[in-house]
């Protein structure tokens, strides 16, 4: 598979030869004459990486909740481990 990059106007075009047939595909770059508004719409419609952003936001919310309820979480875990320790002493 051969690949040849070529600039057309202000855009970037990649020409790929696939099994003897040239295939023209657009790559990232300015598209000739489409305008800034069209590029902005395409950027807004692009959903690549949305899953990563969602995971990061969920982690931020969880970390925030842990920070806000730190004392209550520590008290709860201390009570649980105290109960486990007292019950384990009964077994031994």
Residue pairs with C-beta under 8 A, 6 or more apart in sequence:
1 16
1 17
1 18
2 16
2 17
3 14
3 15
3 16
3 17
4 14
4 15
4 16
4 17
5 12
5 13
5 14
5 15
6 13
6 14
6 15
7 13
8 32
9 32
9 33
10 30
10 31
10 32
10 33
11 26
11 29
11 30
11 31
11 32
12 26
12 27
12 28
12 29
12 30
13 24
13 25
13 26
13 27
14 24
14 25
14 26
14 27
15 22
15 23
15 24
16 22
16 23
16 24
16 25
17 23
30 39
31 38
31 39
66 73
